[in-house]
Amino acid sequence: MAFAMFWEILWALILGFAISAAIQAVVSTKEMARLLGDDRPKTLAVACGLGAASSSCSYAAVAIARSLFRKGANFTAAMAFELSSTNLVVELCAIMIVLLGWQFAAAEFLGAPIMIALLALMFRRFLSQRLVSEAKRQADKGLAGRMEGHAAMHMAVTEGPLLKRALSPQGRTAISHYFVMDWASVWVDVVVGLLIAGALGTLVPRGFWDAFFLSGHPALAKLWGPVVGPIVAVVSFVCSIGNVPLAAALWNGGISFGGVIAFIFADLIIIPILDIYRRYYGMRMAWFLAVTSYVAMAAAALVVELIFGALGLVPTARSARALETAITWNYTTMLNIVFLALAALLLIRFFRTGGPAMLRAMNAPADHGTHSHTHSHPHSHTR
């Protein structure tokens, strides 16, 4: 079942990662800290846009956010960047449409800005300058998390018109490197998410989910779903886009519409990420981020539930495609063949242009990964 689910979403993953790689290849991260110097609404909007153009890997997003904070970015803006990196990216939208339906993707893209706005308001009200200063001192220690090399690499082509940059030899090389790097960042989470989703779909009785998600009490279920969704995410240990197959299994099991959205929001408060927050910013800030993020995620998901319910856009059928069990010759197979060919072309360029060395440095400490992957390797201009 896990492989059948993977086959169902493969083309969407390749398409999403290819588009994300193309965006990253022409958007430089070097100026981000300068652009994110305060927490004004305009700055937070810029942070969301930059995050959407970044990697969808949760660990990479957390590492990049700390890097921005250390370089002078406002802490709230850095967190807005981090949240948008995992909630407003193309690959997430693609896989949600395939597995859950367009309504869930639309709810995600409406709810994420609401969540970020709520978090920013809580930061303004409750985040003291003293706590930010403590976090800055801890961040400047440079303690290792995960994907530090990923966060430190600068491969974007920034000179010339946008299309010319993307199609240039350097641009094509950068696209291939970002494409492989993003796959390497999230494949474990995708596999774990698929395996857990398959296990839940086959081993857990439907009656358990009905009772746990209060399916027999529709009004209460709408309130309970956003509350319990993030908690399920925290204990699942699955992050990045790997939690979408699991979200599909939960939807089939009876969780509310808003509960699905809250569950997907919560990939940045799973236990491994919270431990990285502790190392990056200290225990007090880790707890502050955990509590405020949870409240913002649950509240934003509830708002989305109410909006989509009022508009009649909440799906009535619980038939998410995560439970398909057979591979057949259909449009999915044809799309997979087309996009596997695209992936093969990107892989060929990756291996021809020094990609394996970059990949080895991806999870190294930042000071090891910063210098050697800025398009200075000898094959980066291969045509």
N, C-alpha and C positions, 0 to 999 in steps of 0.2 A: 504493500500500500504506500509506503514512504516513497519508493521510486516512482510509482504512478503519479503521486502528487508532485514530485519534482519534475516529471515530464510535462505535467500540465502547466507549470509556471516557468519552464526553462526559457522559452522565447522572450517572455516578458522581462525576466532577469537580465538576459543578454542585451535586450533593447535598452532597458533602463540604465544599466551600467555603461553602455556605449555612449548614450546621451550625456550621462553624468561625467564620463571621462572627457568628452569633447568640451564640456563647459569648464571643467577644472583645468584643461590644457590651455585655455585662453583667459582665465581669470587668475591673476596673481594674488597670493596671500600676503605678500610683503607689505602691502599698504593697508591691510585690514585693520591693524591696531590703530593706525592714524585715523581711520574712518569711524572707529567705535570708541571715541573718547568720552562719551557721556551717555545718559540714559533718556534723552529726549525721544519722543515718539518717532521722529524722522530717523534718528540714529538706530533705534530698535528695528525700524522697517528695513534699513540698510543691512543690519545684522541678519535679519531673516532672509533677505535676498542672497547675501553671501553664504549663509548656511545652506540654503537650497542648492547652491552651486558647488557644494562641497561633497565629501564622501559621506555615505549613509552608515558607515561603520560606527557604532556607538562608542567604542573605545577610541577610535581615531578622533571623533568629534570632541570627546572629553579632553584628549591630549591637546588638540588644536586650541580649544577654548582656554586651557591653562597657558599655552604659549602666547596667545593674544593678551591675556591678562598680565602676564609677566612683561610684555613689551609695552604696556601702557594703556591697553583697552579698559574701558569701564567694566566692572564686574558684571553688572546687569546686562550690558550689551554682549559680553562674552557668553553668558548663559543663554541669551536669546539666540545667538549664533549656534550654540550647541543643540538646543532644542529643535531649531529649524533644520539642522543637519540630519536629524533622524526622523523628522515628521513632515517635511515639505519637499522631499527629493523625488525625482522622476521614477526611480525603480520601485519605491514604496507604492506610488500611485498605480503603476502598472500591475504589480502583483496583487494589490487589493482589488482592482477591477476584475482580474482573472478569477481569483478565488472567492471574493465576497460580493462583488457587484459595484457598479459606479456610485451607488448611494453612499457606500462606506468610504470610498475614496473622496467623494465630495465632502462628507462629514469630517474626514481627517483634515482636509485642506481648509475647511472653515473653522474647525475646532482648534487647530494648532495656533493660529494667531490669537484666538481668545485666551488659550492657556498661557501664552507668552505675555499677553497684556495683564492677565490676572497675577502672574508671577511678578511682573515688574511693579505692579501696584503694591503687592505685599512686601517686596524689597524696599520700596520707598517708605513704607510704614514701619517695618520691623527690623530692617537690616541696618545695624549701627556701623558707623565709620570705624569704630574700634574693632569690630569683627572682621571687616574688610581688610584692615591693616594686618590683623593676625593672619588672615588667609594669604595676604600678599607675602608676608615674611615666610610662611610655610611653602608657598609656591616657588619662591626664589631659591629654596633649598634644592630644587630640581630632582626630587625623589622620583624614581622610576615608576611608571604605571604600565600601560600596554600601548602598543602602536606609537611609541615615541618617535621612531624614525619616520614613520608615516607622516606624523604631524610636522616634522622638520623639513621634509623634502619640498623643494621649489622647482617645478618643472614647467611652469606656465610660460607660454610664448606671448609676450606683451607688446611687441612692436608690429605696426601695420594694421590694416583693416581686419575685422573679426574673421571673415571667411578665409581671407588669405592666410591668417595665422593658423587656422585649423587645418587647412589643406597643405601647408608648407611641410617640408621634410621634418623639421623640428616639431611642428604641430602634430603630425601623424605619429611620430615617435612618442610624444608626450601622451597622446590619447591611448596608445597601446599600453604604455606603462601604467597610467592611471587605471585603465580597464582591468589589467591583471592584478594590480595592487588592491583594488576594491574587492575583487573576487576573493583574493587571499585573505582579506580582512574579515569577511563575513561568512565564508563557507562553513565554518564549524557551527555557527549559530543557525544557518539555514538547515544543515543536516540534523542538528539536535531538535530544532523546531519541527521538522518533518517527522522525525521518529516519535517525538512526544505526541504530535497530533495524530499520527497513525495509531499509537497505543491507546490514546484517549477515545478515538473513534471506534475501536474494536473491543477494548477491555472494560471500559467503564459503562455500567448500565445507564440507560437513559433516565431511569427513575432517580438515580443519584443527582444528576444534573438538574432535573426538574425541581427536586427538593432544595438543592443548594442555591439555585438562582431564583427561587420563589416563583417559578413559572405559573403556578396556579393562582397567583395574586398579581395580575398585570400592573396595577397601580404601584404596589410596593416594589415589584421587580424593576420598574423604571428608576426608582430611587436607589435600590440596592445594587443594581448593576454597576453604575459608576463608582460606588463605594468599594465594592469587592473586586472589581476588575484590576486595579493597580496592585492589590494585595496578591492576587493570583500571579500576576506578572513578576512581582518581587521574588516569590518562592520558586518560580519556574526556571530562573537563571538564564532565560533565552532573551537575546536582545537583537538589535538591528532589525533587518527585515525578516529574520528567522522567526519572529513571533507572529507573523501573519498567518501561516498555516495553523498554528495553535489557536489563534483568534477565530479562524474559520471553524475549527473543531468545537470551540466554546459556543459559537453562535448556533451551530447545529445542536448543541447540547442544551440550549435554552437561555443563555445569558442575554440581557437586553441589548438593544442597539447601542445605547450610550455606554453600556458595559464593555462592548467590543472596542469602542473608540478609546475608553479609559485604559483598557488593557494594552492597546498598541502604544498609547502615549507613554506608558510607564516603563519603557525599555531603559530609561536613564536613571531609574531608581532600583534596579535589581541589585542583589547583594554584592556581586563583584564590582559593580560601578560605585556603590556606596563606599566600599573599601578603598577604591582609588580616590574618591573624594577625600577620605580621611587622610590619605598620604599626600595628596596635592594641597589641601587647604586646611587640614587640621580637623580634629574630632567635632568641635563646636560648629564649624561651618558645614561639615558633612551632615550633622543632624538638622541644621537649619535648612539645607537644600532638600533633605529627605522629606521633612514635614511640609515645607512650602510647596515643593513640587507636587507632592501627593494631593494637597488641597486644590492646587490649580488644575491638575489633571482631572480629578473627580468633578470639580465644579464646571470646567469647560465641557466635559463629556455630558454632564446633565443638561447644560444649556443646549448643546447640539441635539440631544434626545428630544427636548421640548420643541425646538425649532422644526426639526424634521418631522416630528409627530404632528405638529400643527399644520404643516404643509402636506401631510399625507405621503411623505417620502420614505417612511420606515418600511422596509420589506416585510411582507407577511409570511412568505415561505422561508423555511429554515433549510435551505438546500445548498449551502456553500459547497463549492466544487472540491474542497480539500478531501472529500471522501470518495472521489472517483478511484476505482480500483483496477481498471483495465486500460491498456494502451491500444488505441485503434488508429486506423488510417483516416484521419479527419483533418480539419483545418489546423488544429494544434500541432499535429505531426508535421504538416507542411511548413508551418511557421518555424518550428524548431529546426528543420533542415536548413531553411534560409538563414536563420540567425546563427546557427552553428557554423555555417560557412563564413559569416562575418566574424565570428569569434576566432575561427581558424586564421583568418587574414591578420587579425590583431595579434594573435599569438606568434605568428611567423615574424612580424615586425618586432615584437617584444624580444624574441630570442636573437634577432639579428642586430639589435641595437643595445646590447649590454643589460638587458632586463634582469637576468638572474642575479647579477650583483646588486641591483637596486632592491630586489626582493629580499635578499639576505639581510640588507640593512634596515628593512622596514620596521622590525620590532626591536632594533637596537636603541640604546639611549640616544637622546636627541643630539648630543654633541658629536655622535658618530655618524648620524644620518644626514646632517645638515649640508655638508660641503660637497659630497661626491655625486649628487644627483640633481644638478641644476643645468642639465644639458651640456655638460662639459666632457662627457665621455666620448671616446674617439668615434663611435659609430652613430652619434645622434643626428648626423646630417645625411644618413643614407637615404637614397631616393627609392 
